[in-house]
Amino acid sequence: MIDFLDYMNGIINHPEGYIASLQKDVDHYVNSGKWVEDMDKLEYEMNEVAKKVKIEDAKKLVLTIKRMDGTKDTALQELTNSYGETLNRDEIIKLVHKVYQ
């Protein structure tokens, strides 16, 4: 355990032991380009999840506006103001029309 804690602090106590082998594997993974590919995939997935959350939040906003007897135009304007940088205009229009059906 102490060897692993030392490793976390950048110290490899035994050049032929498990920790040294682990470091070689990490170096190979990082240098192979697979790491970049995996990080790109992770970033894409995180962005997709964030976008889904924004869409759900936008739906809640439209429902609130509708419950308060707001018009489609009001909902479109509020969504554009709040989510215009995340959702494109077509997505906003589609979302509002779906809620107001």
Distance bins in CASP14 RR format, pairs under 12 A and 6 or more apart:
PFRMAT RR
TARGET T0000
AUTHOR 0000-0000-0000
RMODE 2
METHOD distances of the structure
MODEL  1
1 7 0 0 0 0 0 1 0 0 0 0 0
1 8 0 0 0 0 0 1 0 0 0 0 0
1 13 0 0 0 0 0 1 0 0 0 0 0
1 18 0 0 0 0 0 1 0 0 0 0 0
1 19 0 0 0 0 0 1 0 0 0 0 0
2 8 0 0 0 0 0 1 0 0 0 0 0
2 9 0 0 0 0 0 1 0 0 0 0 0
2 11 0 0 0 0 0 1 0 0 0 0 0
2 13 0 0 0 0 1 0 0 0 0 0 0
2 14 0 0 0 0 0 1 0 0 0 0 0
2 19 0 0 0 0 0 1 0 0 0 0 0
3 9 0 0 0 0 0 1 0 0 0 0 0
3 10 0 0 0 0 0 1 0 0 0 0 0
3 11 0 0 0 0 1 0 0 0 0 0 0
3 12 0 0 0 0 1 0 0 0 0 0 0
3 13 1 0 1 0 0 0 0 0 0 0 0
3 14 1 0 0 1 0 0 0 0 0 0 0
3 15 0 0 0 0 0 1 0 0 0 0 0
3 17 0 0 0 0 1 0 0 0 0 0 0
3 18 1 0 0 1 0 0 0 0 0 0 0
3 19 1 0 1 0 0 0 0 0 0 0 0
3 20 0 0 0 0 1 0 0 0 0 0 0
3 21 0 0 0 0 0 1 0 0 0 0 0
3 22 0 0 0 0 1 0 0 0 0 0 0
3 23 0 0 0 0 0 1 0 0 0 0 0
4 10 0 0 0 0 0 1 0 0 0 0 0
4 11 0 0 0 0 0 1 0 0 0 0 0
4 12 0 0 0 0 0 1 0 0 0 0 0
4 13 0 0 0 0 0 1 0 0 0 0 0
4 14 0 0 0 0 0 1 0 0 0 0 0
4 17 0 0 0 0 0 1 0 0 0 0 0
4 18 0 0 0 0 1 0 0 0 0 0 0
4 19 1 0 0 1 0 0 0 0 0 0 0
4 22 0 0 0 0 1 0 0 0 0 0 0
4 23 0 0 0 0 0 1 0 0 0 0 0
5 11 0 0 0 0 1 0 0 0 0 0 0
5 12 0 0 0 0 0 1 0 0 0 0 0
5 13 0 0 0 0 0 1 0 0 0 0 0
5 19 0 0 0 0 0 1 0 0 0 0 0
6 12 1 0 0 1 0 0 0 0 0 0 0
6 13 1 0 1 0 0 0 0 0 0 0 0
6 14 0 0 0 0 1 0 0 0 0 0 0
6 19 1 0 0 1 0 0 0 0 0 0 0
6 20 0 0 0 0 0 1 0 0 0 0 0
6 23 0 0 0 0 0 1 0 0 0 0 0
7 13 0 0 0 0 1 0 0 0 0 0 0
7 14 0 0 0 0 0 1 0 0 0 0 0
7 17 0 0 0 0 0 1 0 0 0 0 0
7 18 0 0 0 0 1 0 0 0 0 0 0
7 19 1 0 1 0 0 0 0 0 0 0 0
7 20 0 0 0 0 1 0 0 0 0 0 0
7 21 0 0 0 0 0 1 0 0 0 0 0
7 22 1 0 0 1 0 0 0 0 0 0 0
7 23 1 0 0 1 0 0 0 0 0 0 0
7 26 0 0 0 0 0 1 0 0 0 0 0
8 19 0 0 0 0 1 0 0 0 0 0 0
8 22 0 0 0 0 0 1 0 0 0 0 0
8 23 0 0 0 0 0 1 0 0 0 0 0
9 19 0 0 0 0 0 1 0 0 0 0 0
10 19 0 0 0 0 1 0 0 0 0 0 0
10 20 0 0 0 0 0 1 0 0 0 0 0
10 22 0 0 0 0 0 1 0 0 0 0 0
10 23 0 0 0 0 1 0 0 0 0 0 0
10 26 0 0 0 0 0 1 0 0 0 0 0
11 19 0 0 0 0 1 0 0 0 0 0 0
11 20 0 0 0 0 0 1 0 0 0 0 0
11 23 0 0 0 0 0 1 0 0 0 0 0
12 18 0 0 0 0 0 1 0 0 0 0 0
12 19 1 0 1 0 0 0 0 0 0 0 0
12 20 1 0 1 0 0 0 0 0 0 0 0
12 21 0 0 0 0 0 1 0 0 0 0 0
12 22 0 0 0 0 1 0 0 0 0 0 0
12 23 1 0 0 1 0 0 0 0 0 0 0
12 24 0 0 0 0 0 1 0 0 0 0 0
12 26 0 0 0 0 0 1 0 0 0 0 0
12 27 0 0 0 0 0 1 0 0 0 0 0
13 19 1 0 0 1 0 0 0 0 0 0 0
13 20 0 0 0 0 1 0 0 0 0 0 0
13 23 0 0 0 0 0 1 0 0 0 0 0
14 20 1 0 0 1 0 0 0 0 0 0 0
14 21 0 0 0 0 1 0 0 0 0 0 0
14 22 0 0 0 0 0 1 0 0 0 0 0
14 23 0 0 0 0 0 1 0 0 0 0 0
15 21 0 0 0 0 0 1 0 0 0 0 0
15 23 0 0 0 0 1 0 0 0 0 0 0
15 24 0 0 0 0 0 1 0 0 0 0 0
16 23 0 0 0 0 0 1 0 0 0 0 0
16 24 0 0 0 0 0 1 0 0 0 0 0
17 23 0 0 0 0 1 0 0 0 0 0 0
17 24 0 0 0 0 0 1 0 0 0 0 0
18 24 0 0 0 0 0 1 0 0 0 0 0
18 25 0 0 0 0 0 1 0 0 0 0 0
19 25 0 0 0 0 0 1 0 0 0 0 0
19 26 0 0 0 0 0 1 0 0 0 0 0
20 26 0 0 0 0 0 1 0 0 0 0 0
20 27 0 0 0 0 0 1 0 0 0 0 0
21 27 0 0 0 0 0 1 0 0 0 0 0
21 28 0 0 0 0 0 1 0 0 0 0 0
22 28 0 0 0 0 0 1 0 0 0 0 0
22 29 0 0 0 0 0 1 0 0 0 0 0
23 29 0 0 0 0 0 1 0 0 0 0 0
23 30 0 0 0 0 0 1 0 0 0 0 0
24 30 0 0 0 0 0 1 0 0 0 0 0
24 31 0 0 0 0 0 1 0 0 0 0 0
25 31 0 0 0 0 0 1 0 0 0 0 0
25 32 0 0 0 0 0 1 0 0 0 0 0
25 34 0 0 0 0 0 1 0 0 0 0 0
25 35 0 0 0 0 0 1 0 0 0 0 0
26 32 0 0 0 0 0 1 0 0 0 0 0
26 34 0 0 0 0 0 1 0 0 0 0 0
26 35 0 0 0 0 1 0 0 0 0 0 0
27 33 0 0 0 0 0 1 0 0 0 0 0
27 35 0 0 0 0 0 1 0 0 0 0 0
28 34 0 0 0 0 1 0 0 0 0 0 0
28 35 0 0 0 0 1 0 0 0 0 0 0
29 35 1 0 1 0 0 0 0 0 0 0 0
29 36 0 0 0 0 0 1 0 0 0 0 0
29 37 0 0 0 0 0 1 0 0 0 0 0
29 38 0 0 0 0 1 0 0 0 0 0 0
29 39 0 0 0 0 0 1 0 0 0 0 0
30 36 0 0 0 0 1 0 0 0 0 0 0
30 37 0 0 0 0 0 1 0 0 0 0 0
30 38 0 0 0 0 0 1 0 0 0 0 0
30 39 0 0 0 0 0 1 0 0 0 0 0
32 38 0 0 0 0 0 1 0 0 0 0 0
33 39 0 0 0 0 1 0 0 0 0 0 0
33 40 0 0 0 0 0 1 0 0 0 0 0
34 40 0 0 0 0 0 1 0 0 0 0 0
34 41 0 0 0 0 0 1 0 0 0 0 0
35 41 0 0 0 0 0 1 0 0 0 0 0
35 42 0 0 0 0 0 1 0 0 0 0 0
36 42 0 0 0 0 0 1 0 0 0 0 0
36 43 0 0 0 0 0 1 0 0 0 0 0
37 43 0 0 0 0 0 1 0 0 0 0 0
37 44 0 0 0 0 0 1 0 0 0 0 0
38 44 0 0 0 0 0 1 0 0 0 0 0
38 45 0 0 0 0 0 1 0 0 0 0 0
39 45 0 0 0 0 0 1 0 0 0 0 0
39 46 0 0 0 0 0 1 0 0 0 0 0
40 46 0 0 0 0 0 1 0 0 0 0 0
40 47 0 0 0 0 0 1 0 0 0 0 0
41 47 0 0 0 0 0 1 0 0 0 0 0
41 48 0 0 0 0 0 1 0 0 0 0 0
42 48 0 0 0 0 0 1 0 0 0 0 0
42 49 0 0 0 0 0 1 0 0 0 0 0
43 49 0 0 0 0 0 1 0 0 0 0 0
43 50 0 0 0 0 0 1 0 0 0 0 0
44 50 0 0 0 0 0 1 0 0 0 0 0
44 51 0 0 0 0 0 1 0 0 0 0 0
45 51 0 0 0 0 0 1 0 0 0 0 0
45 52 0 0 0 0 0 1 0 0 0 0 0
46 52 0 0 0 0 0 1 0 0 0 0 0
46 53 0 0 0 0 0 1 0 0 0 0 0
47 53 0 0 0 0 0 1 0 0 0 0 0
47 54 0 0 0 0 0 1 0 0 0 0 0
47 86 0 0 0 0 0 1 0 0 0 0 0
48 54 0 0 0 0 0 1 0 0 0 0 0
48 55 0 0 0 0 0 1 0 0 0 0 0
49 55 0 0 0 0 0 1 0 0 0 0 0
49 56 0 0 0 0 0 1 0 0 0 0 0
50 56 0 0 0 0 0 1 0 0 0 0 0
50 57 0 0 0 0 0 1 0 0 0 0 0
50 83 0 0 0 0 0 1 0 0 0 0 0
50 86 0 0 0 0 1 0 0 0 0 0 0
50 87 0 0 0 0 0 1 0 0 0 0 0
51 57 0 0 0 0 0 1 0 0 0 0 0
51 58 0 0 0 0 0 1 0 0 0 0 0
51 83 0 0 0 0 0 1 0 0 0 0 0
51 85 0 0 0 0 0 1 0 0 0 0 0
51 86 1 0 0 1 0 0 0 0 0 0 0
51 87 1 0 0 1 0 0 0 0 0 0 0
51 88 0 0 0 0 0 1 0 0 0 0 0
51 91 0 0 0 0 1 0 0 0 0 0 0
52 58 0 0 0 0 0 1 0 0 0 0 0
52 59 0 0 0 0 0 1 0 0 0 0 0
52 86 0 0 0 0 0 1 0 0 0 0 0
52 87 0 0 0 0 0 1 0 0 0 0 0
52 91 0 0 0 0 0 1 0 0 0 0 0
53 59 0 0 0 0 0 1 0 0 0 0 0
53 60 0 0 0 0 0 1 0 0 0 0 0
53 83 0 0 0 0 0 1 0 0 0 0 0
53 86 0 0 0 0 1 0 0 0 0 0 0
53 87 0 0 0 0 0 1 0 0 0 0 0
54 60 0 0 0 0 0 1 0 0 0 0 0
54 61 0 0 0 0 0 1 0 0 0 0 0
54 79 0 0 0 0 0 1 0 0 0 0 0
54 82 0 0 0 0 1 0 0 0 0 0 0
54 83 1 0 0 1 0 0 0 0 0 0 0
54 84 0 0 0 0 1 0 0 0 0 0 0
54 85 0 0 0 0 1 0 0 0 0 0 0
54 86 1 0 1 0 0 0 0 0 0 0 0
54 87 1 0 0 1 0 0 0 0 0 0 0
54 88 0 0 0 0 0 1 0 0 0 0 0
54 91 0 0 0 0 1 0 0 0 0 0 0
54 92 0 0 0 0 0 1 0 0 0 0 0
54 95 0 0 0 0 0 1 0 0 0 0 0
55 61 0 0 0 0 0 1 0 0 0 0 0
55 62 0 0 0 0 0 1 0 0 0 0 0
55 79 0 0 0 0 0 1 0 0 0 0 0
55 83 0 0 0 0 1 0 0 0 0 0 0
55 86 0 0 0 0 1 0 0 0 0 0 0
55 87 1 0 0 1 0 0 0 0 0 0 0
55 88 0 0 0 0 0 1 0 0 0 0 0
55 91 1 0 0 1 0 0 0 0 0 0 0
55 92 0 0 0 0 1 0 0 0 0 0 0
55 94 0 0 0 0 0 1 0 0 0 0 0
55 95 1 0 0 1 0 0 0 0 0 0 0
55 98 0 0 0 0 0 1 0 0 0 0 0
55 99 0 0 0 0 0 1 0 0 0 0 0
56 62 0 0 0 0 0 1 0 0 0 0 0
56 63 0 0 0 0 0 1 0 0 0 0 0
56 83 0 0 0 0 0 1 0 0 0 0 0
56 86 0 0 0 0 0 1 0 0 0 0 0
56 87 0 0 0 0 0 1 0 0 0 0 0
56 95 0 0 0 0 0 1 0 0 0 0 0
57 63 0 0 0 0 0 1 0 0 0 0 0
57 64 0 0 0 0 0 1 0 0 0 0 0
57 78 0 0 0 0 0 1 0 0 0 0 0
57 79 0 0 0 0 0 1 0 0 0 0 0
57 82 0 0 0 0 1 0 0 0 0 0 0
57 83 1 0 0 1 0 0 0 0 0 0 0
57 86 0 0 0 0 1 0 0 0 0 0 0
57 87 0 0 0 0 0 1 0 0 0 0 0
57 95 0 0 0 0 0 1 0 0 0 0 0
58 64 0 0 0 0 0 1 0 0 0 0 0
58 65 0 0 0 0 0 1 0 0 0 0 0
58 75 0 0 0 0 1 0 0 0 0 0 0
58 76 0 0 0 0 0 1 0 0 0 0 0
58 78 0 0 0 0 1 0 0 0 0 0 0
58 79 1 0 1 0 0 0 0 0 0 0 0
58 80 0 0 0 0 0 1 0 0 0 0 0
58 81 0 0 0 0 0 1 0 0 0 0 0
58 82 1 0 0 1 0 0 0 0 0 0 0
58 83 1 0 1 0 0 0 0 0 0 0 0
58 84 0 0 0 0 1 0 0 0 0 0 0
58 86 0 0 0 0 1 0 0 0 0 0 0
58 87 1 0 0 1 0 0 0 0 0 0 0
58 91 0 0 0 0 1 0 0 0 0 0 0
58 92 1 0 0 1 0 0 0 0 0 0 0
58 93 0 0 0 0 0 1 0 0 0 0 0
58 94 0 0 0 0 0 1 0 0 0 0 0
58 95 1 0 1 0 0 0 0 0 0 0 0
58 96 0 0 0 0 1 0 0 0 0 0 0
58 98 0 0 0 0 0 1 0 0 0 0 0
58 99 0 0 0 0 1 0 0 0 0 0 0
59 65 0 0 0 0 0 1 0 0 0 0 0
59 66 0 0 0 0 0 1 0 0 0 0 0
59 75 0 0 0 0 0 1 0 0 0 0 0
59 79 0 0 0 0 1 0 0 0 0 0 0
59 83 0 0 0 0 0 1 0 0 0 0 0
59 87 0 0 0 0 0 1 0 0 0 0 0
59 91 0 0 0 0 0 1 0 0 0 0 0
59 92 0 0 0 0 0 1 0 0 0 0 0
59 94 0 0 0 0 0 1 0 0 0 0 0
59 95 1 0 0 1 0 0 0 0 0 0 0
59 96 0 0 0 0 1 0 0 0 0 0 0
59 98 0 0 0 0 1 0 0 0 0 0 0
59 99 1 0 0 1 0 0 0 0 0 0 0
59 100 0 0 0 0 0 1 0 0 0 0 0
60 66 0 0 0 0 0 1 0 0 0 0 0
60 67 0 0 0 0 0 1 0 0 0 0 0
60 75 0 0 0 0 0 1 0 0 0 0 0
60 78 0 0 0 0 0 1 0 0 0 0 0
60 79 0 0 0 0 0 1 0 0 0 0 0
60 82 0 0 0 0 0 1 0 0 0 0 0
60 83 0 0 0 0 0 1 0 0 0 0 0
60 95 0 0 0 0 0 1 0 0 0 0 0
60 99 0 0 0 0 1 0 0 0 0 0 0
61 67 0 0 0 0 0 1 0 0 0 0 0
61 68 0 0 0 0 0 1 0 0 0 0 0
61 70 0 0 0 0 0 1 0 0 0 0 0
61 74 0 0 0 0 0 1 0 0 0 0 0
61 75 1 0 0 1 0 0 0 0 0 0 0
61 76 0 0 0 0 0 1 0 0 0 0 0
61 77 0 0 0 0 0 1 0 0 0 0 0
61 78 1 0 0 1 0 0 0 0 0 0 0
61 79 1 0 0 1 0 0 0 0 0 0 0
61 80 0 0 0 0 0 1 0 0 0 0 0
61 81 0 0 0 0 0 1 0 0 0 0 0
61 82 1 0 0 1 0 0 0 0 0 0 0
61 83 0 0 0 0 1 0 0 0 0 0 0
61 87 0 0 0 0 0 1 0 0 0 0 0
61 92 0 0 0 0 0 1 0 0 0 0 0
61 95 0 0 0 0 1 0 0 0 0 0 0
61 96 0 0 0 0 1 0 0 0 0 0 0
61 99 0 0 0 0 1 0 0 0 0 0 0
62 68 0 0 0 0 0 1 0 0 0 0 0
62 70 0 0 0 0 1 0 0 0 0 0 0
62 71 0 0 0 0 0 1 0 0 0 0 0
62 72 0 0 0 0 1 0 0 0 0 0 0
62 74 0 0 0 0 1 0 0 0 0 0 0
62 75 1 0 1 0 0 0 0 0 0 0 0
62 76 0 0 0 0 1 0 0 0 0 0 0
62 77 0 0 0 0 0 1 0 0 0 0 0
62 78 0 0 0 0 1 0 0 0 0 0 0
62 79 1 0 0 1 0 0 0 0 0 0 0
62 80 0 0 0 0 0 1 0 0 0 0 0
62 82 0 0 0 0 0 1 0 0 0 0 0
62 83 0 0 0 0 0 1 0 0 0 0 0
62 87 0 0 0 0 0 1 0 0 0 0 0
62 92 0 0 0 0 1 0 0 0 0 0 0
62 93 0 0 0 0 0 1 0 0 0 0 0
62 94 0 0 0 0 0 1 0 0 0 0 0
62 95 1 0 0 1 0 0 0 0 0 0 0
62 96 1 0 1 0 0 0 0 0 0 0 0
62 97 0 0 0 0 1 0 0 0 0 0 0
62 98 0 0 0 0 1 0 0 0 0 0 0
62 99 1 0 1 0 0 0 0 0 0 0 0
62 100 1 0 0 1 0 0 0 0 0 0 0
62 101 0 0 0 0 0 1 0 0 0 0 0
63 70 0 0 0 0 0 1 0 0 0 0 0
63 75 0 0 0 0 1 0 0 0 0 0 0
63 78 0 0 0 0 0 1 0 0 0 0 0
63 79 0 0 0 0 0 1 0 0 0 0 0
63 95 0 0 0 0 0 1 0 0 0 0 0
63 96 0 0 0 0 0 1 0 0 0 0 0
63 98 0 0 0 0 0 1 0 0 0 0 0
63 99 1 0 0 1 0 0 0 0 0 0 0
63 100 0 0 0 0 1 0 0 0 0 0 0
64 70 0 0 0 0 1 0 0 0 0 0 0
64 74 0 0 0 0 0 1 0 0 0 0 0
64 75 0 0 0 0 1 0 0 0 0 0 0
64 78 0 0 0 0 1 0 0 0 0 0 0
64 79 0 0 0 0 0 1 0 0 0 0 0
64 82 0 0 0 0 0 1 0 0 0 0 0
64 99 0 0 0 0 0 1 0 0 0 0 0
65 71 0 0 0 0 1 0 0 0 0 0 0
65 72 0 0 0 0 1 0 0 0 0 0 0
65 73 0 0 0 0 0 1 0 0 0 0 0
65 74 1 0 1 0 0 0 0 0 0 0 0
65 75 1 0 1 0 0 0 0 0 0 0 0
65 76 0 0 0 0 1 0 0 0 0 0 0
65 77 0 0 0 0 1 0 0 0 0 0 0
65 78 1 0 0 1 0 0 0 0 0 0 0
65 79 0 0 0 0 1 0 0 0 0 0 0
65 81 0 0 0 0 0 1 0 0 0 0 0
65 82 0 0 0 0 0 1 0 0 0 0 0
65 95 0 0 0 0 0 1 0 0 0 0 0
65 96 0 0 0 0 1 0 0 0 0 0 0
65 99 0 0 0 0 1 0 0 0 0 0 0
65 100 0 0 0 0 1 0 0 0 0 0 0
66 72 0 0 0 0 1 0 0 0 0 0 0
66 74 0 0 0 0 1 0 0 0 0 0 0
66 75 1 0 0 1 0 0 0 0 0 0 0
66 76 0 0 0 0 0 1 0 0 0 0 0
66 78 0 0 0 0 0 1 0 0 0 0 0
66 79 0 0 0 0 0 1 0 0 0 0 0
66 95 0 0 0 0 0 1 0 0 0 0 0
66 96 0 0 0 0 1 0 0 0 0 0 0
66 97 0 0 0 0 0 1 0 0 0 0 0
66 98 0 0 0 0 0 1 0 0 0 0 0
66 99 1 0 0 1 0 0 0 0 0 0 0
66 100 1 0 0 1 0 0 0 0 0 0 0
66 101 0 0 0 0 0 1 0 0 0 0 0
67 75 0 0 0 0 0 1 0 0 0 0 0
67 99 0 0 0 0 0 1 0 0 0 0 0
67 100 0 0 0 0 0 1 0 0 0 0 0
68 74 0 0 0 0 1 0 0 0 0 0 0
68 75 0 0 0 0 0 1 0 0 0 0 0
68 78 0 0 0 0 0 1 0 0 0 0 0
69 75 0 0 0 0 0 1 0 0 0 0 0
69 100 0 0 0 0 0 1 0 0 0 0 0
70 76 0 0 0 0 0 1 0 0 0 0 0
70 77 0 0 0 0 0 1 0 0 0 0 0
70 78 0 0 0 0 1 0 0 0 0 0 0
70 96 0 0 0 0 0 1 0 0 0 0 0
70 99 0 0 0 0 0 1 0 0 0 0 0
70 100 0 0 0 0 1 0 0 0 0 0 0
71 77 0 0 0 0 1 0 0 0 0 0 0
71 78 0 0 0 0 0 1 0 0 0 0 0
71 96 0 0 0 0 1 0 0 0 0 0 0
71 100 0 0 0 0 1 0 0 0 0 0 0
72 78 0 0 0 0 0 1 0 0 0 0 0
72 79 0 0 0 0 0 1 0 0 0 0 0
72 92 0 0 0 0 0 1 0 0 0 0 0
72 93 0 0 0 0 1 0 0 0 0 0 0
72 95 0 0 0 0 0 1 0 0 0 0 0
72 96 1 0 1 0 0 0 0 0 0 0 0
72 97 1 0 0 1 0 0 0 0 0 0 0
72 98 0 0 0 0 0 1 0 0 0 0 0
72 99 0 0 0 0 1 0 0 0 0 0 0
72 100 1 0 1 0 0 0 0 0 0 0 0
72 101 0 0 0 0 0 1 0 0 0 0 0
73 79 0 0 0 0 0 1 0 0 0 0 0
73 80 0 0 0 0 0 1 0 0 0 0 0
73 93 0 0 0 0 0 1 0 0 0 0 0
73 96 0 0 0 0 1 0 0 0 0 0 0
73 97 0 0 0 0 0 1 0 0 0 0 0
73 100 0 0 0 0 0 1 0 0 0 0 0
74 80 0 0 0 0 0 1 0 0 0 0 0
74 81 0 0 0 0 0 1 0 0 0 0 0
74 96 0 0 0 0 1 0 0 0 0 0 0
74 100 0 0 0 0 0 1 0 0 0 0 0
75 81 0 0 0 0 0 1 0 0 0 0 0
75 82 0 0 0 0 0 1 0 0 0 0 0
75 83 0 0 0 0 0 1 0 0 0 0 0
75 92 0 0 0 0 1 0 0 0 0 0 0
75 93 0 0 0 0 0 1 0 0 0 0 0
75 95 0 0 0 0 1 0 0 0 0 0 0
75 96 1 0 1 0 0 0 0 0 0 0 0
75 97 0 0 0 0 1 0 0 0 0 0 0
75 98 0 0 0 0 0 1 0 0 0 0 0
75 99 1 0 0 1 0 0 0 0 0 0 0
75 100 1 0 0 1 0 0 0 0 0 0 0
76 82 0 0 0 0 0 1 0 0 0 0 0
76 83 0 0 0 0 0 1 0 0 0 0 0
76 84 0 0 0 0 0 1 0 0 0 0 0
76 87 0 0 0 0 0 1 0 0 0 0 0
76 89 0 0 0 0 1 0 0 0 0 0 0
76 90 0 0 0 0 0 1 0 0 0 0 0
76 91 0 0 0 0 0 1 0 0 0 0 0
76 92 1 0 0 1 0 0 0 0 0 0 0
76 93 1 0 0 1 0 0 0 0 0 0 0
76 94 0 0 0 0 0 1 0 0 0 0 0
76 95 0 0 0 0 1 0 0 0 0 0 0
76 96 1 0 1 0 0 0 0 0 0 0 0
76 97 0 0 0 0 1 0 0 0 0 0 0
76 99 0 0 0 0 0 1 0 0 0 0 0
76 100 0 0 0 0 1 0 0 0 0 0 0
77 83 0 0 0 0 0 1 0 0 0 0 0
77 84 0 0 0 0 0 1 0 0 0 0 0
77 89 0 0 0 0 0 1 0 0 0 0 0
77 92 0 0 0 0 1 0 0 0 0 0 0
77 93 0 0 0 0 0 1 0 0 0 0 0
77 96 0 0 0 0 1 0 0 0 0 0 0
78 84 0 0 0 0 0 1 0 0 0 0 0
78 92 0 0 0 0 1 0 0 0 0 0 0
78 95 0 0 0 0 0 1 0 0 0 0 0
78 96 0 0 0 0 1 0 0 0 0 0 0
79 85 0 0 0 0 0 1 0 0 0 0 0
79 86 0 0 0 0 0 1 0 0 0 0 0
79 87 1 0 0 1 0 0 0 0 0 0 0
79 88 0 0 0 0 0 1 0 0 0 0 0
79 89 0 0 0 0 1 0 0 0 0 0 0
79 90 0 0 0 0 0 1 0 0 0 0 0
79 91 0 0 0 0 1 0 0 0 0 0 0
79 92 1 0 1 0 0 0 0 0 0 0 0
79 93 0 0 0 0 1 0 0 0 0 0 0
79 94 0 0 0 0 0 1 0 0 0 0 0
79 95 1 0 0 1 0 0 0 0 0 0 0
79 96 1 0 0 1 0 0 0 0 0 0 0
79 97 0 0 0 0 0 1 0 0 0 0 0
79 98 0 0 0 0 0 1 0 0 0 0 0
79 99 0 0 0 0 0 1 0 0 0 0 0
79 100 0 0 0 0 0 1 0 0 0 0 0
80 86 0 0 0 0 0 1 0 0 0 0 0
80 87 0 0 0 0 1 0 0 0 0 0 0
80 88 0 0 0 0 0 1 0 0 0 0 0
80 89 1 0 0 1 0 0 0 0 0 0 0
80 90 0 0 0 0 0 1 0 0 0 0 0
80 91 0 0 0 0 0 1 0 0 0 0 0
80 92 1 0 1 0 0 0 0 0 0 0 0
80 93 0 0 0 0 1 0 0 0 0 0 0
80 95 0 0 0 0 0 1 0 0 0 0 0
80 96 0 0 0 0 1 0 0 0 0 0 0
81 87 0 0 0 0 0 1 0 0 0 0 0
81 92 0 0 0 0 0 1 0 0 0 0 0
82 92 0 0 0 0 1 0 0 0 0 0 0
82 95 0 0 0 0 0 1 0 0 0 0 0
83 89 0 0 0 0 0 1 0 0 0 0 0
83 91 0 0 0 0 1 0 0 0 0 0 0
83 92 1 0 0 1 0 0 0 0 0 0 0
83 93 0 0 0 0 0 1 0 0 0 0 0
83 95 0 0 0 0 1 0 0 0 0 0 0
83 96 0 0 0 0 0 1 0 0 0 0 0
84 90 0 0 0 0 0 1 0 0 0 0 0
84 91 0 0 0 0 1 0 0 0 0 0 0
84 92 1 0 0 1 0 0 0 0 0 0 0
84 93 0 0 0 0 0 1 0 0 0 0 0
84 95 0 0 0 0 0 1 0 0 0 0 0
85 92 0 0 0 0 0 1 0 0 0 0 0
86 92 0 0 0 0 1 0 0 0 0 0 0
86 95 0 0 0 0 0 1 0 0 0 0 0
87 93 0 0 0 0 1 0 0 0 0 0 0
87 94 0 0 0 0 1 0 0 0 0 0 0
87 95 1 0 0 1 0 0 0 0 0 0 0
87 96 0 0 0 0 0 1 0 0 0 0 0
88 94 0 0 0 0 1 0 0 0 0 0 0
88 95 0 0 0 0 0 1 0 0 0 0 0
89 95 0 0 0 0 0 1 0 0 0 0 0
89 96 0 0 0 0 0 1 0 0 0 0 0
90 96 0 0 0 0 0 1 0 0 0 0 0
90 97 0 0 0 0 0 1 0 0 0 0 0
91 97 0 0 0 0 0 1 0 0 0 0 0
91 98 0 0 0 0 0 1 0 0 0 0 0
92 98 0 0 0 0 0 1 0 0 0 0 0
92 99 0 0 0 0 0 1 0 0 0 0 0
93 99 0 0 0 0 0 1 0 0 0 0 0
93 100 0 0 0 0 0 1 0 0 0 0 0
94 100 0 0 0 0 0 1 0 0 0 0 0
94 101 0 0 0 0 0 1 0 0 0 0 0
95 101 0 0 0 0 0 1 0 0 0 0 0
END
